[in-house]
Every structure is written in C-alpha cells, then in structure tokens.
Amino acid sequence: MREGLWPATLTARRVGGAPVILRPLHGRDRRQWEALRAENVDWLKPWEATSPEPLATGMAFRQLVRHFDHEASEGRLQPFVIETAGRLVGQMHLFGITWGSLRSASAGYWIAESVAGQGIVPFALAAACDHAFLVLGLHRVEVNIRPANAASLRVVEKLRFREEGLRRRFLHIDGQWRDHRSFALTIEDLGRSSMVEVWNRSQEP
C-alpha cells in the first residue's frame, strides 16, 4: 500500500478557458457519466481498448467505481474524470504505475465529441503529468496512440512528448490488435517549470 496517493483532486486554471478539474469518479456521477458514454459510443469506438475474449462483459457502474478506488489505493492507478464548467467531459488515467527502479506510468484519456478541439485534453494531460512527476514522484510518463488517431497525436505534439518508436499489434481495439506509436516524457524534460505553466504561457496572446 502507498498511503496518501488516493483520493486526489487536481484543479488547474488555464488561460482563456474555465478551470479543469481532475477528480475521482463517484457513485453520484452515475447518471451523468452513463449519459456521456452513451452519447459518445460511435465517437470513441475506433480508439478505445476492447477485450479479445468474445464473452467478456463490462462492469456495472458501482463495480467500476470500486475497482478504480481499489487499484488507486494499491498504487497502480490514478483514475480521474475530467470536469470543466461544472460538468463531466471525459476521463484521464495514469495507469500501469510501476514503482521501484522504473517509477513509470502510462497515460490514457478520452473526451466528449462536443468539447473536442477546445484544448481541454492537452491541458488535462499536462496537469496529470505534473501530478505524476511532482506529487507521485514518478520519473516517466508514456502515451501510446494509434497512428490513425490524428487528434491524439496533436495532443502529444503540443506537449512535446518524445516519440520512442512503433509497437506492433500493441493493444486490442475495436476487434483487432492495433499498432501504436509510443511517446514519453521524463522528469528531466520538465525542467524548472510545471507543464501547466508551460502550456499556459504558450496560450497567452
């Protein structure tokens, strides 16, 4: 167990937009979360991980919340929802957290189609990376993206993630094993500023 890592809530203020809040998923979010997922099924289908087992079924909402909280309390996951202007718009996870001599995590995210292209995802990812490096004490964060996912590739480009190569048939998505391009940052890439500060300065007129 790693005490004090969860629950965590991050509030980051961005230039030219409402603050972005990363916080745990709660039981009271069920109606809003399920509606958001239902509205974005077709939008998310080409990019979200699936199971290669044909009989696999998803978790009920309460089970999902309990699973997130358990994995987070064990130090393996930081499962945030993205909230802005008083409503849920997506999720941002640090997952596969490894301690010891590696001290690394992967980041994964999705955003509602209705707010895509508004700079929310790169800002939320910047906040999650600051949390990973400056609060959790991790050394490395990686993001793996399908080559066809142009919007997500723009996110890591904006945040200056370093490309590290192609992972062949890396993840099962939409019924097939898909290639992914791998990107990463380490604490050394951060320098003296937080990623949120760097992002906000880049958005100033």
Number of C-alpha atoms within 10 A of each C-alpha: 9 10 8 10 15 18 14 14 13 16 14 17 15 20 14 11 12 14 18 21 22 26 19 22 22 15 14 9 15 14 10 13 21 11 10 17 16 10 14 15 13 11 14 16 13 14 18 15 16 17 16 14 8 8 6 9 8 9 10 8 17 13 12 15 18 14 14 19 20 14 16 23 18 14 21 19 23 28 27 24 24 25 20 16 11 10 12 19 23 22 22 22 21 25 20 15 21 16 14 7 7 11 16 22 25 19 22 17 19 20 22 17 16 10 12 13 12 10 15 23 25 21 24 27 23 22 24 25 28 22 20 23 21 14 11 14 14 22 18 21 23 23 22 24 24 20 14 13 12 10 13 20 18 12 19 23 14 14 17 13 19 16 16 12 11 16 15 11 12 16 20 16 19 16 14 13 16 18 19 20 18 19 21 19 21 17 17 10 14 15 9 8 10 16 22 22 17 13 18 14 12 11 11 9 6
